Amino acid sequence: MRSPRRIRPPECDGRRPSSSRTTDLPAQAHLECSAVTDAATRPTPPHHRKRTPRRWTVLAPLFGLIALGLCALVLLGLGTTKIGAVPVLVGAVAALVPVGPVIGAYLWVDRWEPEPAKLLLLAFVWGGSGAALSSLLFNSTAEVIGDLISSGNGNVVAAVFSAPLIEEAAKGAFLVGLLLWRRQEFDGMVDGIVYAGFTAAGFAFTENIYYFARVFSASGLGGMSSGVVALFLLRGVLGPFAHPMFTSMTGIGVGIAARTGNRKIAVLAPLLGYLGAVALHSLWNVSTTLGSGSTFINLYFLVMVPVFAGMVLLVVWQRRREQRVVAGQLPAMADHRWIAFSEVPLLSSLPGRRDWRRAVRRKSGEHAARAVAAYQVAATELAFLRHRIAEGGTAADLEQRHEQLLGALLAARSAAVHGRGGAHQAAPTRGVGGKRDNRSDQGGSRHLQ
């Protein structure tokens, strides 16, 4: 890929400046020598780039939010009409408790290259409104049909057969939509798991409201063996990650499909992930609907816990892979002078990034720390894309995407520089063994602090 043309200030000669020369140069000149604030480094935008009409970029999200809002209102109306306002309120309070730990866990997973907050919120809202309402309609129909063909056992038919198929399809629809229209948001399986987790968390929140409200209406708060307390132990303590774990199977398939160049794998991976999600969901529903307490416990510890442990190990392995990918691409990015050499060790680990933001926050305030965080994300996105290109990615839009991400990186660093209020001095970096690494100042490049 052709690298963008770099024009450096006349002070930059490609060699480490002498001490006297370094003293004479202002701090801003050091940043200009790193070629990240010079406007001439910005890539030339493509000449034939297709643009979506503005009316669609504005109206489509607006109509989508209106539709999801209407779905939420319909669900609220159905719940209060069928069960009552007070039980629904109790159910909402009980259902809200497990949401925090689940969302927190997925945000912790999504630290290397955080997904856009708007998309994560949209995933949660889709799961809690659009997916929940469509599942309710189909499952209610399946229950009626089941009553007709199985002598009043429609609830079993809906729970064991209809619910896993319909609910996992409804939740997975959001992931497939992202795959089709926002493929660039996926850098691998971790992103698929994160979006799946948020979608399923929203779905489980709405579903739990209904279950808790219905049980409260029939049995009150109850105790360890009945009522809301007993159900909370099942759904809020033992199974808060049940729905996210099911849908994460689809997320893994979508994450694989987004990064492969093989058309067969791109089709089969999401399909196999969906079937895995349906299988786990069906087993869970069988144990809670048809089985006894011992059946549920056996399934929980022999199937669900090992699957969940495997999911955790997969996430840990993928996070370490992401770290290796980023660390492997940063030196080349520094050679191109898109980032400073002294920033390579800081960007290569999550603790280094966190300490960097803390140091900036103490010295220059919250606004500057957020600017540095945005710069870190931009560097990560560019590193992932360059890794994909190095592995032989041949998509037609990769070069255009590279130019976009490079422009975003340069803009983010420029914003971080100006957000520091003109403080451009570098802190000492540490090399192997804790010794000061003077090589990081090569060419006058200084990292943001």
C-alpha positions in Angstrom: 0.0 0.0 0.0 1.3 3.4 -0.9 2.1 5.4 2.2 0.9 9.0 2.3 3.5 11.6 1.5 5.2 13.0 4.5 6.5 16.6 4.6 8.6 17.5 7.7 9.7 20.9 9.0 13.1 22.0 8.0 14.4 21.3 11.5 13.9 17.6 11.0 16.8 15.8 9.3 16.1 12.2 10.2 18.8 12.0 12.9 18.6 12.6 16.6 19.3 16.3 17.1 22.2 17.5 19.2 21.6 18.7 22.7 22.2 22.3 21.7 19.8 22.0 18.8 17.2 20.3 21.0 17.4 23.2 23.5 16.8 25.8 20.8 13.7 24.1 19.3 10.4 24.8 21.0 8.4 21.8 22.2 5.9 22.3 19.4 8.7 21.8 16.9 9.4 18.4 18.5 5.9 17.4 17.8 6.1 18.7 14.2 9.3 16.6 13.8 7.2 13.5 14.6 5.1 14.5 11.6 1.8 14.0 13.4 0.6 17.6 13.6 1.7 18.7 10.2 -1.3 19.0 7.9 0.8 17.8 5.0 0.8 14.3 6.5 -2.9 14.0 6.1 -3.9 11.5 3.4 -5.6 12.8 0.3 -9.2 11.8 0.3 -10.4 9.5 -2.4 -11.8 11.3 -5.5 -14.5 8.8 -6.3 -15.9 8.1 -2.8 -19.6 7.3 -2.8 -21.5 9.2 -0.2 -24.8 8.3 1.4 -27.4 11.1 1.0 -27.6 13.1 4.2 -31.3 12.6 4.5 -30.7 8.9 5.0 -27.8 9.3 7.4 -30.1 11.5 9.6 -33.6 10.0 9.0 -32.7 6.3 9.0 -31.4 6.3 12.6 -34.2 8.6 13.7 -36.9 6.2 12.3 -35.1 3.3 13.9 -35.1 4.9 17.3 -38.8 5.8 16.9 -39.6 2.2 16.0 -37.6 0.9 19.0 -39.3 3.4 21.3 -42.8 2.2 20.0 -41.8 -1.4 20.7 -40.8 -0.5 24.2 -44.1 1.3 24.7 -46.1 -1.6 23.4 -44.2 -4.0 25.8 -44.9 -1.6 28.7 -48.6 -1.4 27.8 -48.9 -5.2 27.5 -47.2 -5.7 30.8 -49.2 -3.2 32.8 -52.5 -4.3 31.2 -51.9 -8.0 31.7 -50.1 -8.0 35.1 -50.4 -4.5 36.6 -48.3 -1.5 37.1 -47.0 -2.4 40.6 -45.8 -5.9 39.7 -44.1 -4.4 36.5 -42.3 -1.8 38.7 -41.1 -4.5 41.1 -40.0 -6.6 38.2 -38.1 -3.7 36.7 -36.2 -3.1 40.0 -35.3 -6.8 40.3 -34.3 -7.1 36.7 -32.1 -4.0 36.8 -29.8 -5.5 39.5 -28.0 -8.1 37.2 -27.7 -5.7 34.3 -24.8 -3.7 36.0 -22.4 -6.7 36.5 -23.2 -8.1 33.0 -22.6 -4.8 31.2 -19.5 -4.1 33.3 -18.0 -7.4 32.4 -18.5 -6.8 28.7 -17.0 -3.3 29.0 -14.0 -4.8 30.7 -13.6 -7.2 27.8 -13.9 -4.3 25.3 -10.9 -2.3 26.6 -8.4 -2.7 23.8 -10.5 -1.1 21.1 -13.7 0.1 22.7 -16.7 -0.1 20.4 -18.7 3.1 19.7 -21.0 3.9 22.7 -23.9 4.7 20.4 -23.7 1.2 18.8 -23.5 -0.5 22.2 -26.5 1.4 23.4 -28.4 0.6 20.2 -27.6 -3.1 20.7 -29.0 -3.0 24.3 -32.1 -1.1 23.2 -32.7 -3.5 20.2 -32.4 -6.5 22.5 -34.7 -5.0 25.1 -37.4 -3.7 22.7 -37.2 -4.9 19.1 -36.0 -8.4 19.7 -38.2 -8.8 22.8 -41.4 -7.7 21.1 -40.8 -9.8 18.0 -40.0 -12.8 20.2 -43.2 -12.3 22.2 -45.4 -12.2 19.1 -43.9 -15.4 17.6 -43.7 -17.2 20.9 -47.3 -16.4 21.7 -48.4 -17.7 18.3 -46.3 -20.9 18.9 -47.9 -21.4 22.2 -51.4 -21.2 20.7 -50.5 -23.6 18.0 -48.9 -25.9 20.6 -52.1 -25.9 22.7 -54.0 -27.1 19.6 -51.6 -29.9 18.7 -50.4 -31.1 22.1 -53.5 -30.9 24.3 -52.7 -27.8 26.3 -48.9 -28.1 26.4 -48.3 -25.0 24.3 -46.1 -23.4 26.9 -43.8 -26.3 26.7 -43.7 -26.2 22.9 -42.9 -22.5 23.0 -40.2 -22.8 25.7 -38.4 -25.8 24.2 -38.7 -25.2 20.5 -40.0 -21.8 19.6 -38.2 -19.6 22.1 -34.6 -20.7 21.3 -35.2 -20.5 17.6 -37.0 -17.1 17.6 -35.2 -15.3 20.4 -31.7 -16.2 19.2 -32.7 -15.2 15.6 -34.1 -11.9 16.9 -31.0 -11.1 18.9 -28.7 -12.3 16.1 -30.4 -10.1 13.6 -28.6 -7.0 15.1 -25.2 -8.7 14.7 -26.0 -9.7 11.1 -27.1 -6.1 10.4 -23.8 -4.8 11.8 -21.9 -7.4 9.7 -23.7 -6.2 6.5 -23.6 -2.4 7.1 -20.9 -1.7 9.6 -18.4 -4.5 9.0 -15.5 -2.2 9.8 -16.6 -2.3 13.5 -15.5 -5.9 13.8 -11.8 -6.6 14.4 -12.4 -10.2 15.5 -14.3 -12.5 17.8 -14.1 -10.2 20.8 -16.1 -7.5 19.0 -18.7 -10.1 18.1 -18.9 -11.3 21.7 -19.3 -7.7 23.0 -22.1 -6.8 20.7 -23.8 -10.1 21.3 -23.5 -9.5 25.1 -25.0 -6.1 25.0 -27.9 -7.2 22.8 -28.6 -10.2 25.0 -28.3 -8.1 28.2 -31.1 -5.8 26.9 -33.2 -8.8 26.0 -32.7 -10.5 29.3 -33.6 -7.2 31.1 -37.0 -7.0 29.4 -37.6 -10.7 29.8 -36.7 -10.6 33.5 -39.2 -7.7 34.1 -42.0 -9.9 32.8 -41.0 -13.0 34.7 -40.4 -11.2 38.0 -43.7 -9.2 37.6 -45.7 -12.4 36.9 -44.2 -14.2 39.9 -44.8 -11.2 42.2 -48.4 -11.0 41.1 -48.9 -14.7 41.9 -46.6 -15.3 45.0 -45.3 -11.9 46.2 -41.7 -11.5 47.2 -41.7 -15.0 48.7 -38.5 -16.7 50.0 -35.8 -19.1 49.1 -38.3 -21.6 47.5 -40.9 -19.4 45.9 -41.7 -15.9 44.8 -39.5 -13.2 43.4 -36.6 -14.1 45.7 -36.4 -17.7 44.5 -36.7 -16.6 40.9 -34.0 -13.9 41.4 -31.6 -16.6 42.7 -32.2 -18.5 39.5 -32.1 -15.7 36.9 -30.1 -13.0 38.7 -27.5 -15.0 40.6 -27.1 -18.3 38.8 -28.0 -17.2 35.3 -27.3 -13.5 34.7 -24.9 -14.5 31.8 -27.3 -17.1 30.4 -28.7 -15.1 27.5 -25.4 -13.3 26.8 -23.6 -16.7 26.7 -26.1 -18.1 24.2 -26.0 -15.1 21.9 -22.2 -14.9 22.2 -22.1 -18.1 20.1 -23.6 -16.2 17.3 -21.3 -13.3 18.0 -18.3 -15.6 17.6 -19.5 -16.7 14.2 -20.2 -13.1 13.1 -16.7 -12.0 14.3 -15.1 -14.8 12.3 -17.2 -14.0 9.2 -16.2 -10.3 9.4 -12.5 -11.1 9.1 -12.4 -14.0 6.7 -11.9 -13.8 3.0 -13.5 -17.2 2.4 -17.1 -16.8 1.3 -18.1 -20.3 2.6 -16.7 -19.5 6.0 -18.4 -16.1 6.0 -21.8 -17.8 5.5 -21.2 -20.9 7.7 -19.6 -19.3 10.7 -22.7 -17.2 11.7 -25.0 -20.1 10.9 -23.1 -22.5 13.1 -22.8 -19.9 15.8 -26.6 -19.4 15.7 -27.2 -23.2 15.9 -24.9 -23.4 18.9 -26.8 -20.6 20.6 -30.1 -22.3 19.9 -28.8 -25.6 21.3 -27.6 -24.1 24.6 -30.8 -22.0 24.9 -33.0 -25.1 24.3 -31.0 -27.1 26.9 -31.4 -24.3 29.5 -35.2 -24.1 28.9 -35.6 -27.9 29.0 -33.9 -28.0 32.4 -36.0 -25.2 33.8 -39.4 -26.2 32.2 -39.4 -30.0 32.2 -36.7 -31.0 34.6 -36.6 -31.2 38.4 -34.3 -29.2 40.6 -31.6 -31.8 40.3 -31.9 -31.9 36.5 -31.2 -28.1 36.4 -28.3 -28.4 38.8 -26.7 -31.2 36.8 -27.1 -29.3 33.5 -25.9 -26.1 35.1 -22.6 -27.5 36.4 -22.0 -30.2 33.7 -22.8 -28.1 30.7 -23.4 -24.4 31.3 -20.4 -23.8 33.7 -17.9 -25.5 31.4 -19.2 -23.6 28.3 -19.0 -20.3 30.2 -15.5 -21.2 31.4 -14.5 -21.9 27.8 -16.0 -18.6 26.7 -13.9 -16.8 29.3 -10.7 -18.6 28.2 -11.5 -17.7 24.6 -11.9 -14.1 25.5 -8.6 -14.0 27.4 -6.8 -15.7 24.5 -8.3 -13.2 22.0 -7.4 -10.2 24.2 -3.8 -11.4 24.4 -3.8 -11.8 20.6 -5.1 -8.3 20.2 -2.3 -7.0 22.4 0.3 -8.9 20.3 -1.3 -7.5 17.1 -1.1 -3.9 18.4 2.4 -4.2 19.8 3.6 -5.7 16.5 2.3 -2.9 14.4 3.3 0.1 16.6 7.0 0.1 15.7 6.2 0.4 12.0 3.8 3.2 12.7 6.5 5.0 14.6 8.9 4.5 11.7 6.4 6.3 9.5 6.3 9.0 12.1 2.6 8.7 12.6 3.2 8.2 16.3 6.2 9.0 18.5 8.8 6.4 19.3 8.4 7.1 23.0 4.7 6.2 22.8 5.2 2.7 21.5 5.7 1.1 25.0 2.9 3.2 26.4 0.5 2.0 23.7 1.6 -1.6 23.9 -0.2 -2.6 27.1 -3.4 -1.7 28.9 -1.6 -0.8 32.1 0.7 1.5 30.2 -2.3 3.2 28.6 -4.1 3.5 31.9 -1.1 5.1 33.6 -0.6 7.5 30.7 -4.2 8.7 31.0 -3.9 9.1 34.7 -0.7 11.1 34.4 -2.4 13.4 31.8 -5.5 13.7 34.0 -3.4 14.8 37.0 -1.4 17.3 35.0 -3.8 18.7 32.4 -7.3 17.7 33.5 -10.1 15.4 32.4 -10.5 16.9 28.9 -6.9 16.2 28.0 -7.2 12.7 29.4 -10.2 12.0 27.1 -8.3 13.4 24.2 -5.4 11.0 24.9 -7.9 8.1 25.3 -9.3 8.9 21.8 -5.8 9.0 20.4 -5.1 5.5 21.9 -8.3 4.1 20.3 -7.3 5.6 16.9 -3.9 4.1 17.1 -5.4 0.7 18.0 -7.9 0.8 15.1 -5.1 1.6 12.6 -2.9 -1.1 14.0 -5.7 -3.7 13.6 -6.3 -2.7 10.0 -2.6 -2.7 9.1 -2.3 -6.2 10.6 -5.2 -7.3 8.4 -3.5 -5.9 5.4 -0.3 -7.6 6.3 -2.1 -10.9 6.5 -3.2 -10.5 2.9 -6.5 -8.7 3.2 -7.6 -7.9 -0.3 -10.9 -6.0 0.2 -11.3 -3.1 -2.3 -11.9 -0.6 0.4 -8.9 -1.4 2.6 -6.7 1.4 1.2 -9.5 3.9 1.6 -10.2 2.6 5.1 -6.5 3.0 5.9 -6.5 6.6 4.8 -9.6 7.3 6.9 -8.1 5.7 10.0 -4.7 7.4 9.4 -6.5 10.8 9.1 -8.4 10.0 12.3 -5.2 9.1 14.1 -3.5 12.4 13.1 -6.6 14.4 14.0 -6.9 12.6 17.4 -3.2 13.3 18.2 -3.6 16.9 17.2 -6.6 17.3 19.5 -4.6 15.6 22.3 -1.7 18.0 21.8 -4.0 21.1 21.9 -6.0 19.7 24.8 -2.9 19.7 27.0 -2.8 23.5 27.0 0.6 23.7 25.4 2.5 21.3 27.8 4.6 19.2 25.4 7.3 17.9 27.7 7.9 14.2 27.7 8.1 12.0 30.8 10.9 9.5 30.9 10.0 6.1 29.5 11.4 2.8 30.9 12.9 0.1 28.8 13.7 -3.5 29.6 14.8 -3.9 33.2 13.4 -0.5 34.2 16.2 1.5 32.7 15.5 4.8 31.0 15.0 4.3 27.3 16.5 7.3 25.5 15.8 5.8 22.0 12.2 6.9 22.4 13.2 10.5 21.8 14.7 9.7 18.3 14.0 12.4 15.8 12.7 14.8 18.4 9.4 12.8 18.8 8.0 13.3 22.3 4.9 11.5 23.6 1.9 13.4 25.0 1.7 14.0 28.7 
